[in-house]
Amino acid sequence: MTERTVRGVMVPLAVIIVLVSALPRLAAGNGQSGPAAQKLTFDGDTALWTMAIKPDKTADFEQIMKRMRQALLKSDDPLRRQQAAGWKVMKIGKPLGDGTIAYVHIIHPVVPGGDYTIMQTLYDAFPDERQALYDLYRGAFAQNLSLATGSIAVDLSAEQP
């Protein structure tokens, strides 16, 4: 499978996931998500989620992800703290063809049933900053590029039986 084919298949799925998960929260102006709020969960033990960020807004995106870390760590929910322990974000050094900057969320281990919806996690943790957080994230975000989930087949760092 070529990169173009992967992007062609993965981008629509990732975009749909993000849009579907965001619509109920965007419609709820009081900072509360309704019972219909969608979760972004991953199958397997590892997820690689790549998104493109506007080149002049990388500092804003990194600020959002630092707030995400704070939100996860300050949560009373132990699942949220587990999510923080297994979530890293890598910035790709070379800009993409359109000038955007790719960031890869490396999530290992995936917390089964954990909600990885960035904005909802931020809204829950910082309800008084809802609009400012949304504006900062939306201003930086260009597009989702790919989402790959699965399980580690061979761990070269561990002794194999």
BALOBA-1460 file (C-alpha; in Angstrom, 3 decimals):
// residues 161
<rec num="1" residu="m" x="0.000" y="0.000" z="0.000"/>
<rec num="2" residu="t" x="1.449" y="3.376" z="-0.942"/>
<rec num="3" residu="e" x="1.449" y="6.480" z="1.230"/>
<rec num="4" residu="r" x="-1.087" y="8.083" z="-1.090"/>
<rec num="5" residu="t" x="-3.442" y="5.120" z="-0.707"/>
<rec num="6" residu="v" x="-3.043" y="5.152" z="3.072"/>
<rec num="7" residu="r" x="-3.829" y="8.839" z="3.203"/>
<rec num="8" residu="g" x="-6.748" y="8.410" z="0.833"/>
<rec num="9" residu="v" x="-8.279" y="5.786" z="3.095"/>
<rec num="10" residu="m" x="-7.247" y="7.134" z="6.466"/>
<rec num="11" residu="v" x="-7.908" y="10.857" z="6.116"/>
<rec num="12" residu="p" x="-11.653" y="10.571" z="5.548"/>
<rec num="13" residu="l" x="-11.997" y="8.238" z="8.543"/>
<rec num="14" residu="a" x="-9.942" y="10.505" z="10.801"/>
<rec num="15" residu="v" x="-11.778" y="13.617" z="9.638"/>
<rec num="16" residu="i" x="-15.146" y="11.968" z="10.219"/>
<rec num="17" residu="i" x="-14.089" y="10.832" z="13.698"/>
<rec num="18" residu="v" x="-12.973" y="14.333" z="14.657"/>
<rec num="19" residu="l" x="-15.999" y="16.074" z="13.154"/>
<rec num="20" residu="v" x="-18.509" y="13.664" z="14.637"/>
<rec num="21" residu="s" x="-16.869" y="13.925" z="18.057"/>
<rec num="22" residu="a" x="-16.703" y="17.728" z="17.882"/>
<rec num="23" residu="l" x="-20.225" y="18.556" z="16.671"/>
<rec num="24" residu="p" x="-22.128" y="17.844" z="19.910"/>
<rec num="25" residu="r" x="-19.613" y="19.865" z="21.928"/>
<rec num="26" residu="l" x="-19.560" y="22.786" z="19.520"/>
<rec num="27" residu="a" x="-23.342" y="22.946" z="19.611"/>
<rec num="28" residu="a" x="-23.375" y="22.954" z="23.428"/>
<rec num="29" residu="g" x="-22.635" y="26.572" z="24.240"/>
<rec num="30" residu="n" x="-22.738" y="26.132" z="28.022"/>
<rec num="31" residu="g" x="-19.501" y="24.134" z="28.199"/>
<rec num="32" residu="q" x="-21.273" y="20.843" z="28.857"/>
<rec num="33" residu="s" x="-21.234" y="17.955" z="26.456"/>
<rec num="34" residu="g" x="-24.552" y="16.262" z="26.000"/>
<rec num="35" residu="p" x="-25.191" y="12.562" z="26.447"/>
<rec num="36" residu="a" x="-24.615" y="12.142" z="22.691"/>
<rec num="37" residu="a" x="-20.947" y="13.187" z="22.909"/>
<rec num="38" residu="q" x="-18.738" y="10.779" z="20.951"/>
<rec num="39" residu="k" x="-15.507" y="9.365" z="22.312"/>
<rec num="40" residu="l" x="-12.300" y="8.889" z="20.362"/>
<rec num="41" residu="t" x="-11.014" y="5.488" z="21.431"/>
<rec num="42" residu="f" x="-8.346" y="3.293" z="19.884"/>
<rec num="43" residu="d" x="-8.132" y="-0.458" z="19.296"/>
<rec num="44" residu="g" x="-4.972" y="-2.397" z="20.034"/>
<rec num="45" residu="d" x="-2.160" y="-1.321" z="22.309"/>
<rec num="46" residu="t" x="-0.606" y="1.353" z="20.089"/>
<rec num="47" residu="a" x="-1.945" y="4.306" z="18.098"/>
<rec num="48" residu="l" x="-0.097" y="6.596" z="15.695"/>
<rec num="49" residu="w" x="-2.220" y="9.643" z="14.900"/>
<rec num="50" residu="t" x="-0.755" y="12.211" z="12.519"/>
<rec num="51" residu="m" x="-2.085" y="15.716" z="12.040"/>
<rec num="52" residu="a" x="-0.929" y="18.754" z="10.102"/>
<rec num="53" residu="i" x="-0.486" y="22.060" z="11.914"/>
<rec num="54" residu="k" x="-0.163" y="25.477" z="10.297"/>
<rec num="55" residu="p" x="3.543" y="26.404" z="10.217"/>
<rec num="56" residu="d" x="3.101" y="29.741" z="11.987"/>
<rec num="57" residu="k" x="0.953" y="28.142" z="14.721"/>
<rec num="58" residu="t" x="3.164" y="25.322" z="15.983"/>
<rec num="59" residu="a" x="3.753" y="27.117" z="19.302"/>
<rec num="60" residu="d" x="-0.020" y="27.401" z="19.768"/>
<rec num="61" residu="f" x="-0.487" y="23.688" z="19.074"/>
<rec num="62" residu="e" x="2.299" y="22.759" z="21.473"/>
<rec num="63" residu="q" x="0.698" y="25.010" z="24.100"/>
<rec num="64" residu="i" x="-2.597" y="23.147" z="23.628"/>
<rec num="65" residu="m" x="-0.840" y="19.815" z="24.061"/>
<rec num="66" residu="k" x="0.862" y="21.050" z="27.247"/>
<rec num="67" residu="r" x="-2.588" y="22.018" z="28.546"/>
<rec num="68" residu="m" x="-3.752" y="18.545" z="27.543"/>
<rec num="69" residu="r" x="-1.029" y="17.047" z="29.719"/>
<rec num="70" residu="q" x="-2.157" y="19.235" z="32.628"/>
<rec num="71" residu="a" x="-5.767" y="18.200" z="32.070"/>
<rec num="72" residu="l" x="-4.905" y="14.508" z="32.070"/>
<rec num="73" residu="l" x="-2.644" y="14.701" z="35.121"/>
<rec num="74" residu="k" x="-5.019" y="16.826" z="37.222"/>
<rec num="75" residu="s" x="-8.000" y="14.572" z="36.548"/>
<rec num="76" residu="d" x="-9.514" y="12.523" z="39.354"/>
<rec num="77" residu="d" x="-10.013" y="9.731" z="36.822"/>
<rec num="78" residu="p" x="-7.111" y="7.243" z="37.002"/>
<rec num="79" residu="l" x="-7.669" y="6.377" z="33.315"/>
<rec num="80" residu="r" x="-6.812" y="9.964" z="32.389"/>
<rec num="81" residu="r" x="-3.522" y="9.795" z="34.288"/>
<rec num="82" residu="q" x="-2.732" y="6.499" z="32.519"/>
<rec num="83" residu="q" x="-3.366" y="8.220" z="29.190"/>
<rec num="84" residu="a" x="-0.800" y="10.913" z="30.025"/>
<rec num="85" residu="a" x="1.795" y="8.266" z="30.917"/>
<rec num="86" residu="g" x="1.581" y="6.653" z="27.473"/>
<rec num="87" residu="w" x="1.104" y="9.687" z="25.207"/>
<rec num="88" residu="k" x="3.914" y="11.479" z="23.403"/>
<rec num="89" residu="v" x="3.722" y="13.958" z="20.535"/>
<rec num="90" residu="m" x="6.523" y="14.039" z="17.978"/>
<rec num="91" residu="k" x="7.117" y="17.006" z="15.663"/>
<rec num="92" residu="i" x="8.332" y="15.999" z="12.205"/>
<rec num="93" residu="g" x="11.378" y="18.076" z="11.264"/>
<rec num="94" residu="k" x="10.698" y="18.589" z="7.567"/>
<rec num="95" residu="p" x="7.562" y="20.532" z="6.499"/>
<rec num="96" residu="l" x="5.023" y="18.711" z="4.352"/>
<rec num="97" residu="g" x="4.571" y="19.641" z="0.693"/>
<rec num="98" residu="d" x="1.918" y="22.243" z="1.533"/>
<rec num="99" residu="g" x="4.142" y="23.846" z="4.181"/>
<rec num="100" residu="t" x="2.255" y="22.489" z="7.179"/>
<rec num="101" residu="i" x="4.087" y="20.738" z="9.988"/>
<rec num="102" residu="a" x="3.204" y="17.151" z="10.850"/>
<rec num="103" residu="y" x="2.849" y="16.070" z="14.454"/>
<rec num="104" residu="v" x="2.533" y="12.396" z="15.324"/>
<rec num="105" residu="h" x="0.764" y="11.383" z="18.519"/>
<rec num="106" residu="i" x="2.496" y="8.217" z="19.716"/>
<rec num="107" residu="i" x="0.192" y="6.493" z="22.160"/>
<rec num="108" residu="h" x="1.551" y="3.369" z="23.824"/>
<rec num="109" residu="p" x="0.089" y="1.734" z="25.649"/>
<rec num="110" residu="v" x="-3.407" y="2.715" z="24.605"/>
<rec num="111" residu="v" x="-5.736" y="2.870" z="27.600"/>
<rec num="112" residu="p" x="-8.665" y="0.584" z="26.671"/>
<rec num="113" residu="g" x="-11.854" y="2.644" z="26.626"/>
<rec num="114" residu="g" x="-9.883" y="5.862" z="27.209"/>
<rec num="115" residu="d" x="-11.293" y="8.924" z="25.465"/>
<rec num="116" residu="y" x="-8.558" y="10.606" z="23.431"/>
<rec num="117" residu="t" x="-10.748" y="13.499" z="22.256"/>
<rec num="118" residu="i" x="-8.463" y="16.489" z="22.786"/>
<rec num="119" residu="m" x="-11.000" y="19.291" z="23.013"/>
<rec num="120" residu="q" x="-13.483" y="17.457" z="25.235"/>
<rec num="121" residu="t" x="-10.698" y="16.595" z="27.678"/>
<rec num="122" residu="l" x="-9.656" y="20.257" z="27.751"/>
<rec num="123" residu="y" x="-13.256" y="21.461" z="28.133"/>
<rec num="124" residu="d" x="-13.808" y="19.089" z="31.059"/>
<rec num="125" residu="a" x="-10.638" y="20.222" z="32.819"/>
<rec num="126" residu="f" x="-10.821" y="23.939" z="32.046"/>
<rec num="127" residu="p" x="-14.490" y="24.878" z="31.505"/>
<rec num="128" residu="d" x="-13.847" y="28.598" z="31.992"/>
<rec num="129" residu="e" x="-11.290" y="28.551" z="29.157"/>
<rec num="130" residu="r" x="-13.475" y="26.675" z="26.685"/>
<rec num="131" residu="q" x="-13.648" y="29.328" z="23.949"/>
<rec num="132" residu="a" x="-10.008" y="30.418" z="24.247"/>
<rec num="133" residu="l" x="-8.800" y="26.800" z="24.032"/>
<rec num="134" residu="y" x="-11.032" y="26.111" z="21.047"/>
<rec num="135" residu="d" x="-9.842" y="29.253" z="19.246"/>
<rec num="136" residu="l" x="-6.183" y="28.411" z="19.867"/>
<rec num="137" residu="y" x="-6.560" y="24.808" z="18.680"/>
<rec num="138" residu="r" x="-8.768" y="25.620" z="15.702"/>
<rec num="139" residu="g" x="-6.371" y="28.362" z="14.616"/>
<rec num="140" residu="a" x="-3.436" y="25.943" z="14.606"/>
<rec num="141" residu="f" x="-5.078" y="22.837" z="13.183"/>
<rec num="142" residu="a" x="-4.852" y="22.248" z="9.420"/>
<rec num="143" residu="q" x="-6.010" y="18.637" z="8.990"/>
<rec num="144" residu="n" x="-5.821" y="15.059" z="10.188"/>
<rec num="145" residu="l" x="-3.468" y="13.053" z="8.007"/>
<rec num="146" residu="s" x="-3.652" y="9.481" z="9.254"/>
<rec num="147" residu="l" x="-4.632" y="7.202" z="12.085"/>
<rec num="148" residu="a" x="-3.096" y="3.771" z="12.552"/>
<rec num="149" residu="t" x="-3.951" y="1.510" z="15.469"/>
<rec num="150" residu="g" x="-2.875" y="-2.004" z="16.307"/>
<rec num="151" residu="s" x="-0.747" y="-4.146" z="18.529"/>
<rec num="152" residu="i" x="3.012" y="-4.456" z="18.782"/>
<rec num="153" residu="a" x="4.007" y="-7.586" z="16.851"/>
<rec num="154" residu="v" x="7.672" y="-7.726" z="17.926"/>
<rec num="155" residu="d" x="9.224" y="-5.687" z="20.715"/>
<rec num="156" residu="l" x="12.934" y="-5.374" z="19.999"/>
<rec num="157" residu="s" x="13.547" y="-3.838" z="23.408"/>
<rec num="158" residu="a" x="12.275" y="-6.855" z="25.299"/>
<rec num="159" residu="e" x="13.564" y="-10.372" z="25.578"/>
<rec num="160" residu="q" x="11.504" y="-12.686" z="23.386"/>
<rec num="161" residu="p" x="10.531" y="-16.217" z="24.422"/>
